[in-house]
Amino acid sequence: MRLETIAASVMACVVLSGCAGEAPRADAPEGQAPATPSIASADPGVAVAVGGGEYRKILVPELQAMLASKDFPLINVHVPFAGDVPQTDASIRYDEIQSHLDQLPADKDARIVLYCRSGPMSDQAAETLVGLGYTDVYSLVGGFNAWVEAGLPLATP
């Protein structure tokens, strides 16, 4: 076996072993993997601290469970528009959400769920809302790409 082949094999093993698990969170007990969000939890999602507040990241199964007894606005913040998750209430550009608060609940403690195509735009919109004092904001991890990858329908224009 050539030296380059052996080196490549060793490097591949190192890379793959590094990707095998999650890094433990600071709040996870030593030697224990962090808890994975579960739809069975009363407060789904992983909290992301932003300024003086936080928003929660949720996975597709969590959003599905929430939609079963929907009592919140579901907002598509993706630009350009490329389709909606069913039961979407409005499309508001992620970078203009502050200018469209009239389309959101006046009660800043009301739940709001955001999504985009893959996640970053909804995270940015969530950060904006938290900065404005909203306290119950959620962002869909992977956006509507994750929704479609889960085999769920996407409403298109």
VEXSE-178804 format. One record per residue: residue number from 1; residue in one letter; x, y, z of N, C-alpha, C in turn. Coordinates in nm, 2 decimals. Layout:
N
<NUM, "a", <X, Y, Z>, <X, Y, Z>, <X, Y, Z>>;
...
This chain:
157
<1, "m", <0.09, -0.12, 0.00>, <0.00, 0.00, 0.00>, <0.09, 0.12, 0.00>>;
<2, "r", <0.05, 0.22, -0.08>, <0.13, 0.34, -0.09>, <0.11, 0.43, 0.03>>;
<3, "l", <0.21, 0.51, 0.07>, <0.21, 0.60, 0.18>, <0.09, 0.70, 0.17>>;
<4, "e", <0.06, 0.75, 0.05>, <-0.04, 0.84, 0.03>, <-0.18, 0.78, 0.06>>;
<5, "t", <-0.20, 0.65, 0.02>, <-0.32, 0.58, 0.05>, <-0.34, 0.56, 0.19>>;
<6, "i", <-0.24, 0.52, 0.26>, <-0.25, 0.50, 0.41>, <-0.28, 0.63, 0.48>>;
<7, "a", <-0.21, 0.74, 0.44>, <-0.24, 0.87, 0.50>, <-0.38, 0.91, 0.47>>;
<8, "a", <-0.43, 0.89, 0.35>, <-0.57, 0.93, 0.32>, <-0.67, 0.85, 0.40>>;
<9, "s", <-0.64, 0.72, 0.42>, <-0.73, 0.63, 0.50>, <-0.73, 0.68, 0.65>>;
<10, "v", <-0.62, 0.71, 0.70>, <-0.61, 0.76, 0.84>, <-0.69, 0.89, 0.86>>;
<11, "m", <-0.67, 0.98, 0.76>, <-0.74, 1.11, 0.76>, <-0.89, 1.09, 0.76>>;
<12, "a", <-0.93, 1.00, 0.67>, <-1.08, 0.97, 0.66>, <-1.13, 0.92, 0.79>>;
<13, "c", <-1.06, 0.83, 0.85>, <-1.11, 0.78, 0.98>, <-1.12, 0.89, 1.09>>;
<14, "v", <-1.02, 0.98, 1.09>, <-1.02, 1.09, 1.19>, <-1.14, 1.18, 1.16>>;
<15, "v", <-1.16, 1.21, 1.04>, <-1.27, 1.30, 1.00>, <-1.41, 1.24, 1.04>>;
<16, "l", <-1.42, 1.11, 1.00>, <-1.55, 1.04, 1.02>, <-1.58, 1.02, 1.17>>;
<17, "s", <-1.47, 0.99, 1.25>, <-1.50, 0.98, 1.39>, <-1.53, 1.11, 1.46>>;
<18, "g", <-1.48, 1.22, 1.40>, <-1.52, 1.35, 1.46>, <-1.66, 1.39, 1.43>>;
<19, "c", <-1.72, 1.33, 1.32>, <-1.86, 1.36, 1.28>, <-1.96, 1.27, 1.35>>;
<20, "a", <-1.91, 1.17, 1.42>, <-2.00, 1.06, 1.47>, <-2.10, 1.10, 1.57>>;
<21, "g", <-2.06, 1.20, 1.65>, <-2.15, 1.24, 1.76>, <-2.15, 1.39, 1.78>>;
<22, "e", <-2.24, 1.43, 1.87>, <-2.26, 1.58, 1.90>, <-2.16, 1.61, 2.01>>;
<23, "a", <-2.11, 1.73, 2.00>, <-2.03, 1.79, 2.11>, <-2.13, 1.81, 2.23>>;
<24, "p", <-2.09, 1.78, 2.35>, <-2.18, 1.80, 2.46>, <-2.20, 1.95, 2.48>>;
<25, "r", <-2.32, 1.99, 2.52>, <-2.34, 2.13, 2.56>, <-2.29, 2.15, 2.70>>;
<26, "a", <-2.28, 2.28, 2.73>, <-2.23, 2.32, 2.86>, <-2.32, 2.27, 2.97>>;
<27, "d", <-2.45, 2.26, 2.94>, <-2.55, 2.22, 3.04>, <-2.57, 2.07, 3.05>>;
<28, "a", <-2.50, 1.99, 2.96>, <-2.52, 1.85, 2.97>, <-2.42, 1.79, 3.07>>;
<29, "p", <-2.47, 1.69, 3.15>, <-2.38, 1.63, 3.25>, <-2.25, 1.58, 3.18>>;
<30, "e", <-2.14, 1.58, 3.24>, <-2.01, 1.54, 3.18>, <-2.02, 1.39, 3.14>>;
<31, "g", <-1.98, 1.37, 3.02>, <-1.98, 1.23, 2.96>, <-2.11, 1.19, 2.90>>;
<32, "q", <-2.21, 1.28, 2.91>, <-2.34, 1.25, 2.86>, <-2.37, 1.34, 2.74>>;
<33, "a", <-2.44, 1.28, 2.63>, <-2.47, 1.36, 2.52>, <-2.59, 1.45, 2.55>>;
<34, "p", <-2.60, 1.57, 2.48>, <-2.71, 1.66, 2.51>, <-2.84, 1.60, 2.47>>;
<35, "a", <-2.95, 1.64, 2.54>, <-3.08, 1.59, 2.51>, <-3.12, 1.64, 2.37>>;
<36, "t", <-3.18, 1.55, 2.29>, <-3.23, 1.59, 2.16>, <-3.38, 1.63, 2.18>>;
<37, "p", <-3.42, 1.74, 2.11>, <-3.55, 1.79, 2.12>, <-3.65, 1.68, 2.09>>;
<38, "s", <-3.76, 1.68, 2.16>, <-3.86, 1.57, 2.14>, <-4.00, 1.63, 2.14>>;
<39, "i", <-4.09, 1.58, 2.05>, <-4.22, 1.63, 2.04>, <-4.30, 1.60, 2.17>>;
<40, "a", <-4.25, 1.51, 2.25>, <-4.32, 1.47, 2.37>, <-4.30, 1.58, 2.48>>;
<41, "s", <-4.19, 1.66, 2.46>, <-4.16, 1.76, 2.57>, <-4.27, 1.87, 2.57>>;
<42, "a", <-4.29, 1.92, 2.69>, <-4.40, 2.03, 2.70>, <-4.35, 2.15, 2.64>>;
<43, "d", <-4.22, 2.18, 2.63>, <-4.17, 2.30, 2.57>, <-4.07, 2.26, 2.46>>;
<44, "p", <-4.12, 2.23, 2.34>, <-4.03, 2.18, 2.24>, <-3.92, 2.27, 2.20>>;
<45, "g", <-3.81, 2.22, 2.15>, <-3.70, 2.30, 2.09>, <-3.58, 2.32, 2.18>>;
<46, "v", <-3.48, 2.37, 2.12>, <-3.36, 2.41, 2.19>, <-3.35, 2.56, 2.19>>;
<47, "a", <-3.33, 2.62, 2.31>, <-3.32, 2.76, 2.33>, <-3.20, 2.82, 2.27>>;
<48, "v", <-3.21, 2.94, 2.21>, <-3.10, 3.01, 2.16>, <-3.11, 3.15, 2.22>>;
<49, "a", <-3.01, 3.18, 2.30>, <-3.00, 3.31, 2.37>, <-2.97, 3.42, 2.28>>;
<50, "v", <-3.05, 3.53, 2.29>, <-3.03, 3.64, 2.20>, <-3.05, 3.77, 2.28>>;
<51, "g", <-2.95, 3.85, 2.30>, <-2.96, 3.97, 2.38>, <-3.02, 3.94, 2.51>>;
<52, "g", <-3.13, 4.00, 2.54>, <-3.20, 3.98, 2.67>, <-3.30, 3.87, 2.67>>;
<53, "g", <-3.31, 3.80, 2.56>, <-3.42, 3.69, 2.56>, <-3.37, 3.57, 2.49>>;
<54, "e", <-3.46, 3.49, 2.43>, <-3.43, 3.37, 2.36>, <-3.54, 3.34, 2.26>>;
<55, "y", <-3.50, 3.25, 2.16>, <-3.60, 3.19, 2.08>, <-3.57, 3.04, 2.08>>;
<56, "r", <-3.66, 2.96, 2.02>, <-3.64, 2.82, 2.02>, <-3.63, 2.77, 1.88>>;
<57, "k", <-3.54, 2.67, 1.86>, <-3.53, 2.60, 1.73>, <-3.61, 2.47, 1.75>>;
<58, "i", <-3.69, 2.45, 1.65>, <-3.77, 2.33, 1.65>, <-3.75, 2.24, 1.52>>;
<59, "l", <-3.77, 2.12, 1.54>, <-3.76, 2.02, 1.42>, <-3.89, 2.00, 1.36>>;
<60, "v", <-3.89, 1.94, 1.24>, <-4.02, 1.91, 1.17>, <-4.12, 1.84, 1.25>>;
<61, "p", <-4.08, 1.73, 1.32>, <-4.18, 1.66, 1.40>, <-4.25, 1.75, 1.50>>;
<62, "e", <-4.17, 1.84, 1.56>, <-4.22, 1.93, 1.66>, <-4.32, 2.02, 1.60>>;
<63, "l", <-4.29, 2.07, 1.48>, <-4.38, 2.16, 1.41>, <-4.51, 2.09, 1.38>>;
<64, "q", <-4.50, 1.97, 1.33>, <-4.62, 1.89, 1.30>, <-4.71, 1.87, 1.42>>;
<65, "a", <-4.65, 1.84, 1.53>, <-4.73, 1.83, 1.66>, <-4.79, 1.96, 1.69>>;
<66, "m", <-4.72, 2.07, 1.68>, <-4.78, 2.20, 1.71>, <-4.89, 2.24, 1.62>>;
<67, "l", <-4.88, 2.20, 1.49>, <-4.98, 2.23, 1.39>, <-5.11, 2.15, 1.41>>;
<68, "a", <-5.10, 2.04, 1.48>, <-5.22, 1.95, 1.51>, <-5.32, 2.03, 1.60>>;
<69, "s", <-5.27, 2.12, 1.68>, <-5.36, 2.20, 1.76>, <-5.31, 2.35, 1.75>>;
<70, "k", <-5.30, 2.39, 1.63>, <-5.25, 2.53, 1.60>, <-5.32, 2.64, 1.67>>;
<71, "d", <-5.24, 2.72, 1.74>, <-5.29, 2.84, 1.81>, <-5.19, 2.95, 1.80>>;
<72, "f", <-5.12, 2.96, 1.69>, <-5.02, 3.06, 1.67>, <-5.01, 3.09, 1.52>>;
<73, "p", <-4.95, 3.21, 1.49>, <-4.93, 3.24, 1.35>, <-4.80, 3.17, 1.30>>;
<74, "l", <-4.81, 3.11, 1.18>, <-4.70, 3.04, 1.12>, <-4.66, 3.14, 1.00>>;
<75, "i", <-4.53, 3.19, 1.01>, <-4.49, 3.29, 0.92>, <-4.37, 3.24, 0.83>>;
<76, "n", <-4.39, 3.26, 0.70>, <-4.28, 3.23, 0.60>, <-4.20, 3.35, 0.58>>;
<77, "v", <-4.07, 3.35, 0.62>, <-3.99, 3.47, 0.60>, <-3.89, 3.46, 0.49>>;
<78, "h", <-3.90, 3.36, 0.41>, <-3.80, 3.33, 0.30>, <-3.82, 3.43, 0.19>>;
<79, "v", <-3.71, 3.47, 0.13>, <-3.70, 3.56, 0.01>, <-3.61, 3.50, -0.09>>;
<80, "p", <-3.65, 3.48, -0.21>, <-3.78, 3.51, -0.27>, <-3.88, 3.40, -0.23>>;
<81, "f", <-4.01, 3.43, -0.25>, <-4.11, 3.33, -0.21>, <-4.09, 3.20, -0.30>>;
<82, "a", <-4.09, 3.09, -0.24>, <-4.07, 2.96, -0.31>, <-4.17, 2.85, -0.26>>;
<83, "g", <-4.28, 2.89, -0.19>, <-4.38, 2.79, -0.15>, <-4.40, 2.81, 0.00>>;
<84, "d", <-4.51, 2.74, 0.05>, <-4.54, 2.75, 0.19>, <-4.56, 2.62, 0.25>>;
<85, "v", <-4.53, 2.60, 0.38>, <-4.57, 2.49, 0.46>, <-4.72, 2.51, 0.48>>;
<86, "p", <-4.80, 2.40, 0.47>, <-4.94, 2.41, 0.49>, <-4.97, 2.48, 0.63>>;
<87, "q", <-5.08, 2.56, 0.63>, <-5.13, 2.63, 0.74>, <-5.05, 2.76, 0.77>>;
<88, "t", <-4.97, 2.80, 0.67>, <-4.90, 2.93, 0.68>, <-5.00, 3.04, 0.68>>;
<89, "d", <-4.97, 3.14, 0.77>, <-5.06, 3.25, 0.79>, <-5.02, 3.38, 0.71>>;
<90, "a", <-4.89, 3.39, 0.69>, <-4.84, 3.51, 0.62>, <-4.70, 3.49, 0.57>>;
<91, "s", <-4.66, 3.57, 0.47>, <-4.53, 3.57, 0.42>, <-4.48, 3.71, 0.44>>;
<92, "i", <-4.37, 3.72, 0.52>, <-4.31, 3.85, 0.56>, <-4.16, 3.83, 0.54>>;
<93, "r", <-4.10, 3.92, 0.46>, <-3.95, 3.91, 0.44>, <-3.88, 3.91, 0.57>>;
<94, "y", <-3.78, 3.82, 0.59>, <-3.71, 3.82, 0.71>, <-3.64, 3.95, 0.75>>;
<95, "d", <-3.60, 4.03, 0.65>, <-3.53, 4.15, 0.68>, <-3.63, 4.27, 0.69>>;
<96, "e", <-3.76, 4.24, 0.68>, <-3.86, 4.35, 0.70>, <-3.96, 4.31, 0.80>>;
<97, "i", <-3.93, 4.21, 0.88>, <-4.03, 4.17, 0.98>, <-4.07, 4.28, 1.08>>;
<98, "q", <-3.97, 4.37, 1.12>, <-3.99, 4.48, 1.21>, <-4.09, 4.58, 1.15>>;
<99, "s", <-4.10, 4.59, 1.02>, <-4.19, 4.68, 0.96>, <-4.33, 4.62, 0.94>>;
<100, "h", <-4.35, 4.50, 0.98>, <-4.48, 4.43, 0.96>, <-4.54, 4.37, 1.09>>;
<101, "l", <-4.51, 4.44, 1.20>, <-4.56, 4.39, 1.32>, <-4.71, 4.39, 1.33>>;
<102, "d", <-4.78, 4.47, 1.24>, <-4.92, 4.47, 1.24>, <-4.98, 4.33, 1.19>>;
<103, "q", <-4.89, 4.25, 1.13>, <-4.94, 4.11, 1.09>, <-4.91, 4.01, 1.19>>;
<104, "l", <-4.85, 4.05, 1.31>, <-4.82, 3.96, 1.42>, <-4.91, 3.99, 1.54>>;
<105, "p", <-4.91, 3.90, 1.63>, <-4.99, 3.93, 1.75>, <-4.94, 4.05, 1.83>>;
<106, "a", <-5.04, 4.13, 1.88>, <-5.00, 4.25, 1.95>, <-4.94, 4.21, 2.09>>;
<107, "d", <-4.99, 4.09, 2.14>, <-4.93, 4.04, 2.27>, <-4.80, 3.98, 2.24>>;
<108, "k", <-4.69, 4.04, 2.30>, <-4.56, 4.00, 2.28>, <-4.52, 3.86, 2.35>>;
<109, "d", <-4.62, 3.81, 2.42>, <-4.60, 3.68, 2.49>, <-4.67, 3.57, 2.41>>;
<110, "a", <-4.73, 3.61, 2.29>, <-4.80, 3.51, 2.21>, <-4.70, 3.43, 2.13>>;
<111, "r", <-4.72, 3.30, 2.11>, <-4.63, 3.22, 2.03>, <-4.63, 3.26, 1.88>>;
<112, "i", <-4.52, 3.26, 1.82>, <-4.50, 3.29, 1.68>, <-4.40, 3.19, 1.62>>;
<113, "v", <-4.43, 3.12, 1.51>, <-4.34, 3.02, 1.45>, <-4.30, 3.08, 1.32>>;
<114, "l", <-4.17, 3.08, 1.29>, <-4.11, 3.13, 1.17>, <-4.04, 3.02, 1.09>>;
<115, "y", <-4.03, 3.03, 0.96>, <-3.95, 2.94, 0.88>, <-3.91, 3.01, 0.75>>;
<116, "c", <-3.81, 2.95, 0.69>, <-3.76, 3.00, 0.56>, <-3.73, 2.88, 0.48>>;
<117, "r", <-3.64, 2.89, 0.38>, <-3.61, 2.77, 0.30>, <-3.52, 2.67, 0.38>>;
<118, "s", <-3.41, 2.72, 0.45>, <-3.32, 2.63, 0.51>, <-3.29, 2.67, 0.66>>;
<119, "g", <-3.33, 2.78, 0.71>, <-3.31, 2.82, 0.85>, <-3.25, 2.95, 0.88>>;
<120, "p", <-3.15, 3.00, 0.81>, <-3.08, 3.13, 0.85>, <-3.17, 3.25, 0.85>>;
<121, "m", <-3.26, 3.26, 0.76>, <-3.35, 3.38, 0.75>, <-3.45, 3.38, 0.87>>;
<122, "s", <-3.50, 3.26, 0.90>, <-3.59, 3.26, 1.01>, <-3.52, 3.28, 1.14>>;
<123, "d", <-3.40, 3.23, 1.15>, <-3.32, 3.26, 1.28>, <-3.30, 3.41, 1.29>>;
<124, "q", <-3.27, 3.48, 1.18>, <-3.25, 3.63, 1.19>, <-3.38, 3.70, 1.22>>;
<125, "a", <-3.49, 3.66, 1.16>, <-3.62, 3.72, 1.20>, <-3.65, 3.69, 1.34>>;
<126, "a", <-3.62, 3.57, 1.39>, <-3.65, 3.54, 1.53>, <-3.56, 3.63, 1.62>>;
<127, "e", <-3.44, 3.65, 1.59>, <-3.35, 3.74, 1.67>, <-3.41, 3.88, 1.67>>;
<128, "t", <-3.46, 3.93, 1.56>, <-3.52, 4.06, 1.55>, <-3.64, 4.07, 1.65>>;
<129, "l", <-3.73, 3.97, 1.64>, <-3.85, 3.97, 1.72>, <-3.81, 3.96, 1.87>>;
<130, "v", <-3.72, 3.88, 1.91>, <-3.67, 3.87, 2.05>, <-3.62, 4.01, 2.09>>;
<131, "g", <-3.54, 4.07, 2.00>, <-3.49, 4.21, 2.03>, <-3.60, 4.31, 2.05>>;
<132, "l", <-3.72, 4.28, 1.99>, <-3.83, 4.37, 2.01>, <-3.92, 4.34, 2.13>>;
<133, "g", <-3.88, 4.24, 2.20>, <-3.95, 4.20, 2.32>, <-4.04, 4.08, 2.31>>;
<134, "y", <-4.05, 4.01, 2.20>, <-4.13, 3.89, 2.18>, <-4.07, 3.78, 2.26>>;
<135, "t", <-4.15, 3.70, 2.33>, <-4.09, 3.60, 2.43>, <-4.12, 3.46, 2.39>>;
<136, "d", <-4.20, 3.43, 2.29>, <-4.23, 3.29, 2.26>, <-4.22, 3.27, 2.11>>;
<137, "v", <-4.09, 3.28, 2.06>, <-4.06, 3.27, 1.92>, <-3.99, 3.14, 1.89>>;
<138, "y", <-4.03, 3.08, 1.77>, <-3.98, 2.95, 1.73>, <-3.93, 2.97, 1.59>>;
<139, "s", <-3.82, 2.89, 1.55>, <-3.76, 2.89, 1.42>, <-3.74, 2.75, 1.38>>;
<140, "l", <-3.79, 2.71, 1.26>, <-3.79, 2.57, 1.21>, <-3.65, 2.54, 1.16>>;
<141, "v", <-3.58, 2.44, 1.22>, <-3.45, 2.40, 1.18>, <-3.46, 2.34, 1.04>>;
<142, "g", <-3.38, 2.38, 0.95>, <-3.38, 2.33, 0.81>, <-3.49, 2.38, 0.72>>;
<143, "g", <-3.58, 2.47, 0.78>, <-3.68, 2.53, 0.70>, <-3.77, 2.44, 0.62>>;
<144, "f", <-3.83, 2.49, 0.51>, <-3.92, 2.41, 0.43>, <-3.84, 2.30, 0.36>>;
<145, "n", <-3.71, 2.31, 0.34>, <-3.63, 2.20, 0.28>, <-3.64, 2.08, 0.37>>;
<146, "a", <-3.63, 2.10, 0.50>, <-3.64, 1.98, 0.60>, <-3.78, 1.93, 0.59>>;
<147, "w", <-3.88, 2.02, 0.58>, <-4.02, 1.97, 0.57>, <-4.04, 1.88, 0.45>>;
<148, "v", <-3.99, 1.92, 0.34>, <-4.00, 1.84, 0.21>, <-3.92, 1.71, 0.22>>;
<149, "e", <-3.80, 1.72, 0.28>, <-3.71, 1.60, 0.30>, <-3.78, 1.50, 0.39>>;
<150, "a", <-3.87, 1.54, 0.48>, <-3.95, 1.45, 0.56>, <-4.07, 1.39, 0.49>>;
<151, "g", <-4.08, 1.43, 0.36>, <-4.19, 1.37, 0.28>, <-4.32, 1.44, 0.30>>;
<152, "l", <-4.32, 1.56, 0.35>, <-4.44, 1.64, 0.37>, <-4.46, 1.74, 0.25>>;
<153, "p", <-4.59, 1.77, 0.23>, <-4.62, 1.85, 0.12>, <-4.59, 2.00, 0.14>>;
<154, "l", <-4.55, 2.07, 0.03>, <-4.53, 2.21, 0.03>, <-4.63, 2.27, -0.06>>;
<155, "a", <-4.70, 2.37, -0.02>, <-4.80, 2.44, -0.10>, <-4.72, 2.54, -0.19>>;
<156, "t", <-4.74, 2.54, -0.32>, <-4.67, 2.64, -0.40>, <-4.77, 2.72, -0.48>>;
<157, "p", <-4.73, 2.84, -0.52>, <-4.83, 2.93, -0.59>, <-4.88, 2.87, -0.72>>;
